[in-house]
């Protein structure tokens, strides 16, 4: 997005019917049918006789790992004529942050228009001649991931150009119950915070698309344009329930981006990504090693002392162990780092996002000379948090208690709003 064991053992992590470490899987694990399979079972209803564009990446697959690109391209009653490439490209061949140029898909010969290069919002020329654009990308359930922004800008462009949008739904890997973080505030909208929603939003991408469309949240990348409503269809999953994490779905996890190789890393993303926005001499979060978003470490950390400080906070649902590792790439490449790895002992009770701030609180108490806020305003941190209030307040005393109420102030209202758009129980 979330139950008893932990990130270190992926087969056991968060699996509700596994009650001990002796159980490595669920014999009666549900099988979820993603939107692309439901669409195929329906004979591609809604696409017949239309010129179709597709916004997808390698995570858009059925359970046999057939790409949505190839499924739609080979369907006799579907005229797929154009592809749109988000961050990392339609086939996943562009590394993190790399901009892409328009190209041609080798497997199908279809033109590919980049919406993570010169343009992030599709131009009228890109949409010309299309009747509908299909979206199929595995979401991670966190606001600062760029794929939902790509969806929002596509919806806006389609609304402006009279093109329909069809979202093929997929599971929220955090589950559909976790909601954390304040809304994005005026002045802090961006491509990693395009919508006035919490940092963790507890919706599938199909539900989120419906909410954005109906609630007038699609106000452009700066959040200051009139909201537009597109002709939207969501093809729901079958078999998914709100309490499921990804391991319970029976679906293969195909990494939507390089640093989210497993579903457990998607859960780790909101737990460590805010700390990861600081660079330089602050903490490594496992990016560059085998545990992206699952650890916090640095050369200057005493792992035992760090663990003891975090243990003393008695954070609900979270446990810690010491760890030592050398990243393979990045700023800390080849350096021996010391720190902690976190685990969930009770996923339901745990606050994912506050882990970031508890770690910074512990680091500041033990190592105040390593201040992530040194140097003044960190714009990236502000736009990720959707406000500068968190930075301005937390950087004074480094106490989670100072910012917790503000960070969670919009949660109840958003949960109530979201219920109108639930497609699943």
N, C-alpha and C positions, 0 to 999 in steps of 0.2 A: 501497500500500500501502500495473526500478525504476530505457539501456545506452549508448549512446554519446553523445548530443549534449546536448540541454538544454532547460531549461524555456522559454527564449526562443522556441524554434521548436517549437510543439506537434506539428506533423506529423512532426518528426524525433525528438522526445523518446522515449528509451527503447525504440525500435523495433528489436528484435534483428536483423532481417534487413536493416536499412538500415546500410550500412557507410561512407557518406560524406555530406557535406552536399549533394552533387549529387542524392542520392536523397531525394525528398520523401515517398514512401510505399512501402508494400510491395505488390507486384503479386500476391503469393500470401498476403496476410494472412488468417489463419484467421477463420472466422465462428462466433461463439459463440451458442448458443441459450439465452436466459435461462429461468429457471424458469417464468415465466408462459407462454411459448410451448410449453414441454414439457408443462405442465399442459393447455393447450388442445389440443395434439396427442393427448393421452391422453383426450380427451373429458371433461375436468374430473373425472377419476376421484378419488374421495374426497370430493367435494362434493355428489354427486347425492342428492337427497332430504333435504338438511340445511339448517338455517337458518345462514346464513353471515354473519360479520362480517369486516371488512377493515381492517387497519392499514397505511396506505400514505401516499405523498406524490407530488409530480409526477415523481419519478424512477422510479416504478413504471409502466413502459411496455414495449410490445413494440418491435421494431426499426422498425415503421412509425409509432411514437410514439402508438399507441393506449393510453390509460390502462387500467391494470388495473381501476380502478373500472368503467369503461365496458365492458370485456371481460366481466367477471363479471356485471355488471348485465344485459347483453344475451344472455348465454348461456341457452339455453332450459332446460337442466337444472340451473341454479344459482339458488338463492333467496338472493340478496344482500339483506340486510335492514338492515344497520347499518354505519356507517363510524366509524373511530377516528382522531383527528387528533393526530399528534405535533407537536414543535416545527415551526413554520412552516405548519402546517395541511395538510389533505389535498390542496388545490389550490395550495399555496405562496403564499398571500395574506397570511401573517402574518410580519412581519419578525423578525429574530434577537432572541431573548429575549422577544418579545411573548407574553403569555398569551392563550389563546383561550377563548371560551365555547362551550357546546354550541350547535349551529346545525343548519341543513338544507343539504344539497348542492343547489345550484340545478339542476345538470344532471340529476340523478336523482331528486330529491325525498327522498332517504334522510336519516334523522337522522344527525348527526355528533356524536359524543361526544369532547370534548377530554380528552386525557391529558397536556396541557402547560398546565394552568391550575390550577383548584382541586385537581384530582386528577392524579397522575402514574401511580398504579396504578389500573387500572380497578376500579370498585366492582361488587359483586354485581348491582346494579340495571342497570349498563351491559351486563353479560353475560347477563342473564336471557333465557331462551328460545333462546340460541344453542347450536348443536352444535359449531361450529368457528370459529376466528378465523384468517384468512389474513394473513400478513405479507409485504409486498413493497416494500422500500425499498433503494435503492442504498447500500451501506456505503462507508466510507472507510478501513477497516482500522486505525483508531486508537481506543484505549480511551476517550478523553475526548469522543467524539462521542455525542450524546444518543440517537441512534436505537437503538443496541444496548441501552441502558438501558431504553428504551421497550419493546423486545422482551422483555427479561428480566422486567420487571414485568408485562407481559402474560402471559408464560408462567407466572409465579407465580400471578397472579389466576385464570388458566384452570385451573391445577392445583387451586386451592382450590374452584373452582365446577364442576368436572366438564365443562369445555369443552376440546375438542381444539385443537391449534395446528398450522397448516401454514405452513412457511416456503418461499417461492419464491426459489430461490437466484440470486445475482448475483455478478459477479466482485469480487475484492478488487483495487482499483486499484493497490495497492502491489506486488502479486503474492503468491503463496502461500509465499514463502520468507523474507521479511524478518520477523525477530522481534527486538525490542529493548525494553529497559526492565524494571525490577523489578516484581514483583507489588504490587498494592495491599495495604497492611498494616493491621492492626486500628486503628481510629480514623480511617481516611482513606477509607472507603467513602462514596460519594456518587452523585448522578445523573450525574456525569462520571467515575465510577470505581466502577461497581457490582460488578465481578467481580474475583476474584483471578487476573488474567491480566496479561501484559506490556503495556506502552504500545502497542507495535506487535505484533500477534498472529499474522500470517501465515496466517489462515484466512478462508474465505468466511463470510458470515453464517449460511449453513446449517450449515457445519461447526462454527462457534462455538456455535450453538444446541444442536447435539447434545452438544458437550463440556459446556456449562453444565448441560444436563439430566441427563447421565449421571454427571458428576463432583461433583454436589451443590454447584455454585457459585452457584445461584440463591437467595441468602440475604437478599434484600431490599436496599433502598437503603442501609441502614446496615451490611449485612454481618453482622448479629447475630441473624438469624431462622433457624429450622430450614429446611434446603433442602427444596424440593418438586419433584417430578417430574411434568411434564405429559405428556399423550398427544400426542407430537410426530411429525409427518411432515415430511420435507424433500424437496421436488421439486428434483432437481439440474439443473444446466445440462448442455448437451451441447457438447463441443468446447473446453472450457476446460482449460488445463494450469497447473501451479503457477508456472511461470516467466513467465507472461504478465502484462504490465501492460495497462492499459485500451486503449491505442492499438492493441494487437495483436488485440483481440477482434472488430473489425468492428462493434461496437455504438455507437449514438449516445450521447454523454454528456449526460444531463439533470441539471442541477445539483440536488443533494439539499438544498442550503441556499444562501443568497445569496452567501456568500464562497467558495464552491467552484464557480465557473462552468465550469471545465474539469477534466479528469482530472489535469492537471499541478498544479492547486491542491490536489487531494486528496493528492498525493505531498508537496506542500509543507507540508501541515498539521502532520505530526509534526516537520518540520524547523524550523519557526518558531513553532508554536503555544505552546510553553512560554515563549519570550521574549514573545510577544504577551499573555500573562497579566499582565504588568506594565504598569501604566498611568502616567499623569503624564508626567514628563520623559524617560522611557527611550525605547527604539527603536521606531519604527514598522515594521511588518512587511508593509506594502503594503495592509493593510485600509484602505479609504478611497481607494485608488488602483486601477489596473488590474491590479496584480500581487499579490493577496492571498496571503500566506505564502511569497512568493518573493524578498523583499528585506528588508534591515535598514538603516534610515536615521534621521537626526535632524538638526535644524538645527545642532547643535554638533559634528557629525562632519566630519573632514577625509577625504573619500572615498579619496584616494590613500593616505594613511597607514593608513586602516582596511584597505584591500585589501592593502597591503604586509604588515601585521601578520598577517592571515589567511593570506596566501601563505606566510609563513615557517613556519607550522605544518605545511605539507605534508600536509594532511588527505587520506587516501586517497579517490580517486574524485571529488573536489570541486574546482571551479575558481571563480574570482571575477572580477567586473568592476565598475567603478565605475558609479554611477547617481545621477541628480539628478531629483527630481520634486516636484510639489505635489499632495497629496491633495485629493480633491473633497469629502470629508466627514470627520467625526471630530475628535479633539483637535487634529490638525495641519492642519486644513482651510486651504488657501490658503498654507501656509508652504512655503518651498523647503527640501526635505530633501536630505541628501547621505549616500551610503552605498554599499552593495554589493548586487549580485544574484549568486546562486550558481547553478552549473550542475553537472551530473554528467558527468564524463569516463569514469567506470566505475561504473555503478549497483550492480553486484554487490558491489564493494569498499567502497562508501560506507556509513557509518552515518548514517541519516537523523536520528535524534534528537540525536546528539552535536553536530550543527551548531548547535543552540541554545546549547550550553554553550561551544563554541569562540568563537562570536560574543560571548558575555558575557565570556569570558576576554580577548578582544582589546579590547573596549570598556573593561573595567576597567583594563587596562594603559595605554591611551592617555588615558582620561578617568575617573580614579578618583573624581572628584567626582560623577559620575552613577552612583550605586550603586542598582541596582534593589531591593536589600534594605533600604535606608534606611527607617526607620519601624517596624522590627521584623518580626513574623511576617506572612508573606503566606499566608493560609489557602488561597487559590485555587491558588497555586503548589504547596503541599503536597498538596492533594487531586488535582491533575493528575498530579503525580509519584508519588502513592500512598504518600508517606512524608514526614516532615520531615527525615530523615537527609540527603537530597540538599541541601536548603537550608542546613541547619546546617553541613554540611561544605564545600560549595562556596563559601559566603559568607565563609569565613575567608581563603582565598588566591586564589579565582577560577581554579583550575587544573583542567582536565578530568581530568588524571591522578589527582586526589584522589578523584573520584567514579566513574570509568569502570568499575572492577571491580564496585562495588556496583550501579550502574545495570544492568549486564549479568548479574548473578549468577544470575538465574532463567531465563535464556534457554535453556540446554541442557536443563534439566528440562522446560520447557514444550514445547520441540520434540519431545522424546521422548513426552510425554503426548499431544500433538496428533496424532501419527501414527495413533493408534487411530481418529481421527474424519475422516481424509482421505477425501473423496469423489472426489478427482482426483489424477492422477499429476503 
